[in-house]
Amino acid sequence: MSSPLFGALPALAADQWPERVALTFRGATLTFGELEERVDLAARGLLALGLRPGDKVGLLITNRPEFVIAIFAALRVGCVAVPLNTRYRENDLAYVLARADCRALITVDQSGPVDYLAIVAAILPELSSQPPLLSGGFPHLQQVIVIGARSLPGTLAWPQLMALGDGVDRATMRRRQDAVSPGDLALVIFTSGTTGHPKGVMHDHSNLRCIAERNALWRLAPGEVTVNYLPMFHLYSLSEIVVSSLLGGVTQIVLETFDAEAVLDLVESERVNIVHGFDTHYADLLRAQARRPRDLASLRFGTFPSGMDSTIPVCLETQSRLCPTVTGIGSSETWSWIATCPIEAPEDERCRLSGRPLPGVEIRMVDPATGTDVPEGTPGEMLFRGYTVMKGYFADPEATAAALDADGWYHSGDQGIMYANGCFRFTGRYKEMLKVGGENVSAQGVEFELKQLVPAIEQVAVVPLRDERLSEVPVAYVVMPEPRALGEDEIIAACRGKIASFKIPRHVFFVDELPQTPSGKVQRYILKARAEDDVGRKLNRGTC
């Protein structure tokens, strides 16, 4: 790779494969050459707006070519890209925009039923006036750019940004691009907020190295085809599909949302070679294939972060019914897929483990209470160190100091096991572990077993409740279809004799939905906080 900078990737791809299709979206295509032309024009448009190196550019953009164009344009001119979760609504968006000090926001006007322009207008009433935008709540924000048919008086339409780019000469663009350094801040990725407000994770350009190494390990070849239905604002999609495809000359078929039937139809008709996703995606794909079989012979492999008890059955079934998969692990703080395996690895390694660290990435397992290393085969907290690890949390030195120690180790709060063969396995989050009478109990493990024992359960979250004798006991919050065929007693009875007694929930509460972050992760801390009150009310009533 001739350049370690994200912003250079579209030009490098265009030099190698100018006529090859880079993106398809709603039947339209962009070659790598055409994509580079649009990135360059958008980048010059950002210069025309006066954006400076280091300025934050928020991207509230659903899966579409403009996301790819906008993020590489911002990175090319030395700005910091801030991908924003498209499930954010008014409060979420206001918090993150203010937290990140965004100087510009690029948003779509609407996607499906979601009116993003109305959401932006609700937190920025100043948009009813003409530019420049002056907002008391967001003093850094100076420009809102809108992709789509609608706009507001205080915004700039996407075609206007591109037109502005025509007025900036390429020599000016080149000087600005040449001033960007590999160690410059490139991305602020916000965490999901499962334990409170999201935090902005800072990364520079160095993670291009690990993406290139994975491409080589997985033998990505120019001309291969992948389908991208994972949200582009997530690091999984951004790293393993958007950036990886530009590095490897791979065509992306971009979908706005995941639909298993549509994905399998595309695999058959477009001869897709690579798919990506979590166990929930693969479970849906397996069901869709069982309902209506397609020719999936073109699929070479999929990426599937497996290794947890809840993922292994789906992963094993995927091998025989869809395609081989490679395992892996990553996070916002460590970067995506900083451990993985080759396609040739044994099936058990690809399905039951979480991979091996990539070169330059160190992993330790330590006792979370003492910080001392634990023996191989013994659960411990996973610590990560290396060039992929975040530079810290943006504007949050206290959270940074709590997560990164003086020796550069990132304390993940995740439990894992290291094995003698160099592989390791992620087994759950320590913050989601219960200590029941001296026994470590994985909340996710109990959830998996409950769904196996009671198939009618649609969703379940297990949280700890303080207990004088046992320290903690499990409490389950369950979503089931109405009318409920089973009650609390029946669910608890289904566990007896099937799982260890200390893992059986002491109380089961039925809820219409589980509290979730904008990215769909369960906010266990909310349920944990309410468990004591719920149990108190139940005991006072003398009934569930």
C-alpha positions in Angstrom: 0.0 0.0 0.0 1.7 3.2 -1.2 -0.1 5.6 1.3 -1.1 5.2 4.9 -3.9 7.7 4.6 -7.6 7.0 4.4 -8.3 9.9 2.1 -6.0 8.6 -0.5 -7.8 5.3 -1.0 -10.3 6.3 -3.7 -7.5 7.7 -5.9 -5.4 4.6 -5.4 -8.3 2.4 -6.3 -9.1 4.6 -9.4 -5.5 4.3 -10.5 -5.6 0.5 -10.4 -9.2 -0.3 -11.5 -10.7 2.9 -13.1 -13.4 1.0 -15.0 -14.3 -1.6 -12.4 -17.5 -1.1 -10.5 -16.9 0.2 -7.0 -20.5 0.6 -5.8 -24.0 -0.3 -6.8 -27.0 1.2 -5.2 -30.7 1.0 -6.3 -29.5 -0.3 -9.7 -27.1 2.5 -10.4 -23.4 2.0 -10.4 -20.2 4.0 -9.8 -16.8 2.8 -11.1 -13.7 3.4 -9.0 -12.8 6.2 -11.4 -16.2 7.9 -11.0 -16.1 7.5 -7.2 -12.7 9.2 -7.1 -14.0 12.1 -9.2 -16.9 12.6 -6.8 -14.7 12.3 -3.7 -12.3 14.9 -5.1 -15.1 17.3 -6.0 -16.8 17.0 -2.5 -13.4 17.5 -0.8 -12.8 20.7 -2.7 -16.3 21.7 -1.8 -15.4 21.3 1.9 -12.4 23.5 1.3 -14.6 26.1 -0.3 -16.7 26.2 2.9 -13.6 27.0 4.9 -13.2 23.8 6.8 -9.8 23.6 8.5 -7.6 20.6 9.3 -8.9 18.9 12.5 -12.5 20.2 12.1 -15.1 17.6 12.9 -17.6 16.7 10.2 -20.7 14.8 11.4 -22.1 12.2 9.0 -25.8 11.4 9.6 -26.1 9.4 6.4 -27.8 6.1 5.8 -26.2 3.4 3.6 -25.8 5.0 0.2 -22.9 6.2 -2.1 -22.9 9.7 -0.5 -21.7 8.3 2.8 -18.6 6.8 1.1 -18.0 10.1 -0.8 -18.5 12.3 2.2 -16.3 10.4 4.6 -13.4 10.1 2.2 -13.7 13.7 1.2 -13.6 14.9 4.8 -10.6 12.6 5.5 -8.8 13.8 2.4 -8.7 17.4 3.5 -7.5 16.6 7.0 -10.9 16.9 8.7 -12.1 14.4 11.3 -15.0 12.3 10.3 -17.7 11.6 12.9 -20.0 8.9 11.7 -23.4 9.3 13.5 -25.8 6.5 14.3 -28.8 6.8 12.0 -31.0 5.6 14.8 -30.3 8.7 16.8 -33.2 10.9 17.4 -33.3 14.5 18.8 -31.8 14.0 22.3 -29.1 11.5 21.0 -28.1 13.7 18.1 -28.0 16.9 20.2 -25.7 15.2 22.7 -23.2 13.8 20.2 -23.1 16.9 18.0 -22.3 19.0 21.0 -19.9 16.5 22.5 -17.9 16.1 19.3 -17.7 19.9 18.6 -18.8 19.2 15.0 -18.2 22.2 12.7 -20.2 20.7 9.8 -23.1 18.2 9.6 -23.9 16.3 6.5 -27.3 14.6 6.7 -29.9 12.9 4.5 -33.2 14.6 4.3 -35.2 11.3 4.8 -34.9 7.6 4.7 -38.0 5.5 4.7 -40.3 6.8 7.4 -37.6 8.7 9.3 -37.5 12.5 8.6 -33.9 13.3 9.5 -34.2 16.9 8.3 -37.1 17.4 10.8 -34.9 15.9 13.6 -32.1 18.3 12.7 -34.4 21.2 12.5 -35.9 20.4 15.9 -32.5 20.8 17.6 -31.4 23.7 15.3 -34.3 26.1 15.0 -31.7 28.6 13.6 -32.0 26.7 10.3 -35.1 28.8 9.5 -32.7 31.7 8.8 -30.1 32.1 6.1 -26.4 31.1 6.7 -24.1 31.6 8.4 -25.6 29.3 11.0 -25.2 30.6 14.5 -26.4 28.3 17.2 -26.2 28.9 20.9 -26.5 25.2 21.7 -23.8 24.2 19.2 -21.3 27.1 19.0 -18.9 25.1 16.8 -21.5 24.1 14.2 -21.4 26.4 11.1 -22.8 24.4 8.2 -25.5 21.8 7.6 -25.4 20.0 4.2 -28.4 18.0 3.1 -28.5 15.0 0.8 -31.9 14.6 -0.9 -34.7 16.5 -2.5 -35.6 18.7 0.5 -33.6 21.3 2.3 -34.1 24.3 4.6 -33.1 28.0 4.1 -30.1 27.7 6.5 -28.7 24.5 4.9 -26.7 23.7 1.8 -27.9 21.1 -0.7 -25.5 18.3 -1.7 -25.4 19.5 -5.3 -24.4 23.0 -4.1 -21.5 21.5 -2.2 -20.3 19.7 -5.3 -20.7 23.0 -7.3 -18.6 24.8 -4.8 -15.9 22.3 -5.4 -15.6 23.3 -9.0 -14.3 26.7 -7.8 -11.3 25.3 -5.9 -8.3 24.4 -8.1 -6.6 21.1 -7.8 -3.3 22.6 -6.7 -4.9 24.0 -3.6 -6.5 20.6 -3.0 -3.2 18.8 -3.4 -1.4 21.1 -0.9 -4.1 20.5 1.6 -4.0 16.7 1.1 -0.2 16.6 1.3 -0.4 18.3 4.7 -2.3 15.3 6.3 -0.1 13.0 8.3 -0.6 9.4 9.3 -0.7 10.3 13.0 -3.4 13.0 12.5 -6.8 12.3 14.1 -9.0 10.7 11.4 -12.2 9.4 13.1 -14.3 9.9 16.2 -16.4 6.8 16.6 -19.1 7.0 19.3 -19.7 4.0 21.5 -23.2 2.5 21.8 -23.8 3.9 25.2 -24.8 0.6 26.9 -23.5 1.8 30.2 -24.5 5.5 29.9 -23.9 8.3 27.5 -21.9 7.5 24.3 -18.1 8.3 24.3 -16.2 9.5 21.3 -13.4 7.1 20.5 -10.4 8.6 18.6 -8.4 6.9 15.9 -5.8 8.0 13.5 -4.9 6.6 10.0 -2.7 3.8 11.2 -5.5 1.2 11.2 -5.3 0.9 7.4 -2.5 -1.5 8.2 -4.7 -4.1 9.9 -7.3 -3.8 7.2 -4.7 -4.6 4.5 -3.4 -7.5 6.5 -6.9 -9.0 6.8 -7.5 -8.5 3.1 -4.3 -10.6 2.5 -5.3 -13.2 5.1 -8.7 -13.6 3.6 -7.3 -13.5 0.0 -9.6 -10.7 -1.2 -9.3 -10.4 -5.0 -10.1 -7.5 -7.3 -13.4 -8.2 -9.0 -15.0 -10.0 -6.1 -18.4 -8.8 -4.9 -19.7 -8.2 -1.4 -23.1 -6.9 -0.2 -23.1 -4.2 2.4 -26.2 -4.1 4.6 -24.4 -3.4 7.9 -24.8 0.3 8.9 -21.9 2.2 7.5 -21.6 4.3 10.6 -20.6 1.2 12.5 -16.9 0.3 12.6 -17.6 -3.2 11.4 -19.1 -2.0 8.1 -16.8 1.0 7.7 -13.6 -1.1 8.3 -14.4 -4.5 6.9 -16.5 -3.5 3.9 -16.2 0.2 2.9 -12.5 0.6 3.4 -11.6 -3.0 2.7 -13.4 -3.0 -0.6 -11.5 0.1 -1.8 -8.2 -1.5 -0.7 -9.0 -4.7 -2.5 -10.9 -3.6 -5.6 -14.0 -5.3 -4.4 -17.5 -4.3 -5.6 -20.0 -3.3 -2.9 -23.7 -3.8 -3.5 -25.1 -1.3 -1.0 -28.4 -1.9 0.7 -30.1 0.7 3.0 -31.3 -2.0 5.4 -30.9 -5.7 6.0 -33.5 -8.0 4.4 -32.5 -11.7 4.3 -34.7 -12.5 1.3 -33.2 -9.6 -0.7 -29.7 -10.5 0.3 -30.0 -14.1 -0.9 -31.6 -13.0 -4.1 -28.6 -10.8 -4.7 -26.1 -13.5 -3.9 -27.7 -15.7 -6.6 -28.2 -13.0 -9.3 -25.0 -11.0 -8.8 -22.8 -13.9 -7.8 -21.8 -12.4 -4.5 -18.6 -13.8 -3.0 -18.5 -12.3 0.5 -21.1 -11.6 3.2 -20.8 -10.1 6.7 -22.8 -10.1 9.8 -23.6 -11.1 13.4 -25.4 -14.3 14.4 -28.8 -12.6 14.1 -28.1 -11.8 10.4 -27.0 -15.4 9.7 -29.9 -16.9 11.6 -32.3 -14.8 9.3 -30.3 -15.9 6.2 -30.6 -19.5 7.2 -34.3 -19.3 7.7 -34.8 -17.5 4.4 -32.7 -20.1 2.5 -34.8 -22.9 4.1 -38.0 -21.2 3.0 -36.8 -20.7 -0.6 -33.4 -22.2 -1.6 -31.2 -20.2 -3.9 -27.9 -21.1 -5.7 -25.3 -19.8 -3.3 -22.3 -21.5 -4.9 -20.6 -18.1 -5.5 -20.2 -17.4 -1.8 -16.6 -17.9 -0.8 -16.8 -16.9 2.8 -18.4 -14.7 5.4 -17.2 -12.8 8.4 -19.0 -14.0 11.6 -17.7 -12.9 15.1 -18.4 -16.2 16.8 -17.0 -17.9 19.9 -19.7 -17.1 22.5 -22.1 -19.9 23.5 -25.0 -18.1 22.0 -23.3 -17.8 18.5 -21.7 -21.2 18.1 -24.9 -23.2 17.0 -25.7 -20.7 14.3 -22.1 -20.5 13.2 -21.9 -24.3 12.8 -25.1 -24.4 10.8 -23.9 -21.6 8.6 -20.8 -23.7 7.5 -22.9 -26.4 5.9 -25.9 -24.5 4.7 -24.5 -21.1 3.5 -20.7 -20.8 3.4 -17.5 -21.1 5.5 -17.0 -18.2 7.9 -14.0 -16.6 9.6 -14.3 -15.6 13.2 -12.9 -12.4 14.9 -13.4 -9.7 17.5 -13.1 -6.0 17.8 -14.6 -2.9 19.4 -14.8 0.8 18.9 -11.8 1.2 21.3 -9.6 -1.5 19.7 -10.7 -1.2 16.1 -12.7 -3.8 14.3 -11.4 -7.3 13.8 -8.1 -7.0 15.5 -8.1 -10.8 15.8 -9.3 -13.3 13.2 -8.3 -16.5 11.5 -7.6 -17.7 7.9 -10.4 -19.4 5.9 -8.3 -22.6 6.0 -8.5 -22.8 9.8 -10.3 -25.8 11.3 -14.1 -25.4 11.7 -13.8 -25.5 15.5 -11.4 -22.6 15.4 -13.6 -20.6 13.1 -16.8 -21.3 15.0 -15.9 -21.8 18.7 -13.1 -19.3 19.1 -12.5 -15.6 18.5 -9.3 -15.9 16.5 -5.6 -15.0 16.9 -4.3 -11.4 17.4 -3.0 -9.7 14.2 0.6 -8.7 14.0 1.2 -5.6 16.2 -1.7 -6.4 18.5 -1.1 -7.8 22.0 -3.7 -9.5 24.2 -3.4 -10.4 27.9 -5.9 -12.1 30.2 -5.7 -10.8 33.8 -7.5 -11.2 37.1 -9.7 -8.1 37.1 -9.3 -7.8 40.9 -5.5 -8.0 41.0 -4.3 -7.2 37.5 -2.0 -10.2 37.4 -1.9 -12.5 34.4 -4.0 -15.7 34.6 -2.8 -19.1 33.3 -3.8 -20.3 29.8 -7.3 -21.8 29.9 -8.4 -19.6 32.8 -11.0 -16.8 32.3 -9.6 -13.3 32.8 -10.2 -9.7 31.7 -9.1 -9.1 28.2 -6.4 -6.3 27.9 -5.3 -5.0 24.5 -2.3 -3.0 23.4 -0.9 -2.0 20.0 -1.3 0.6 17.2 -4.9 -0.2 16.7 -6.0 0.8 20.2 -7.8 4.2 20.4 -5.9 7.4 21.2 -8.4 8.0 23.9 -11.9 9.3 24.4 -12.5 12.7 22.8 -12.6 15.5 25.4 -12.9 13.0 28.3 -9.6 12.6 30.1 -11.2 10.9 33.1 -12.8 8.1 31.0 -9.5 7.8 29.0 -7.5 7.3 32.2 -9.9 4.7 33.5 -9.7 2.7 30.3 -6.0 3.1 29.3 -3.3 2.4 31.8 0.2 3.9 32.0 1.7 1.0 29.9 -0.8 1.5 27.1 -3.1 -1.4 27.8 -6.8 -0.9 27.1 -8.9 -2.6 29.9 -11.9 -3.8 28.0 -14.1 -5.1 30.8 -14.6 -8.2 28.6 -13.9 -11.8 29.8 -11.9 -14.1 27.7 -9.8 -17.3 27.7 -6.4 -17.7 26.0 -5.4 -21.1 24.8 -2.0 -22.7 24.2 -2.4 -22.6 20.4 -2.5 -18.8 20.4 -6.2 -18.6 19.9 -8.5 -17.0 22.4 -12.2 -16.8 23.1 -14.4 -13.9 24.1 -16.9 -15.2 26.7 -18.8 -12.1 27.9 -18.6 -8.7 29.6 -17.5 -8.6 33.2 -20.0 -5.8 33.8 -22.6 -8.3 32.7 -21.2 -11.2 34.8 -23.1 -12.1 38.0 -21.4 -13.4 41.2 -23.8 -15.9 42.6 -22.6 -17.5 45.8 -19.0 -17.4 44.6 -19.9 -18.7 41.1 -19.2 -16.5 38.0 -22.4 -16.5 35.9 -22.5 -15.0 32.4 -25.7 -13.1 31.8 -25.5 -13.8 28.1 -25.1 -17.5 28.8 -28.2 -17.6 30.9 -30.1 -15.7 28.3 -29.0 -18.2 25.6 -30.1 -21.1 27.8 -33.5 -19.5 28.6 -34.3 -19.1 24.9 -33.3 -22.7 24.2 -35.5 -24.0 27.0 -38.4 -21.7 26.3 -38.6 -21.1 22.5 -41.5 -18.7 22.9 -39.2 -16.1 24.4 -38.6 -13.4 21.8 -36.1 -11.4 23.8 -34.5 -11.7 27.3 -32.1 -9.7 29.4 -30.6 -11.1 32.6 -29.3 -8.7 35.3 -28.1 -9.1 38.9 -30.1 -8.4 42.0 -28.3 -7.9 45.4 -28.8 -10.8 47.7 -27.7 -11.0 51.4 -26.7 -14.6 51.3 -25.5 -15.1 47.7 -24.2 -11.6 47.0 -26.2 -11.6 43.7 -29.0 -13.6 42.0 -30.2 -13.5 38.4 -33.4 -11.6 37.4 -34.8 -12.0 33.9 -36.7 -9.4 31.8 -38.6 -11.2 29.1 -40.4 -10.2 25.9 -43.0 -12.7 24.8 -45.8 -12.6 22.2 -49.3 -11.9 23.5 -51.3 -13.7 24.8 -48.6 -15.3 26.9 -48.9 -19.0 27.1 -46.4 -19.3 29.9 -45.9 -17.3 33.2 -43.0 -16.8 35.6 -43.5 -20.2 37.3 -43.5 -22.1 34.1 -40.3 -20.4 32.8 -38.5 -21.1 36.1 -39.8 -24.7 36.1 -38.4 -25.2 32.6 -34.9 -24.4 33.9 -34.9 -26.9 36.8 -32.8 -29.9 36.2 -31.6 -28.4 32.9 -29.2 -25.7 34.1 -27.3 -25.2 37.3 -29.5 -24.0 40.1 -27.4 -20.8 40.7 -28.1 -19.8 37.1 -31.9 -20.1 37.3 -33.6 -16.6 37.5 -35.1 -15.9 40.9 -37.6 -13.6 39.3 -39.0 -13.1 35.8 -40.6 -9.9 34.7 -42.5 -9.5 31.4 -42.0 -6.3 29.5 -43.2 -5.1 26.1 -39.7 -4.2 25.0 -36.2 -4.0 26.4 -34.5 -0.6 26.7 -31.9 -0.3 23.9 -29.3 2.1 22.7 -29.8 3.7 19.3 -27.6 0.9 17.8 -29.9 -1.8 19.2 -27.8 -3.0 22.2 -29.7 -3.7 25.4 -29.1 -1.1 28.2 -28.7 -3.5 31.0 -27.8 -0.8 33.5 -31.4 0.6 33.2 -32.8 -2.9 34.0 -30.3 -3.4 36.8 -31.4 -0.1 38.3 -35.1 -1.0 38.3 -34.8 -4.7 39.3 -34.7 -3.9 43.1 -37.9 -1.8 42.8 -39.6 -4.3 40.6 -38.8 -7.2 43.0 -39.9 -5.0 46.0 -43.3 -4.3 44.4 -43.8 -7.9 43.5 -43.1 -9.1 47.0 -45.3 -6.5 48.5 -48.1 -7.7 46.2 -47.3 -11.3 47.0 -47.7 -12.2 43.3 -45.9 -11.7 40.0 
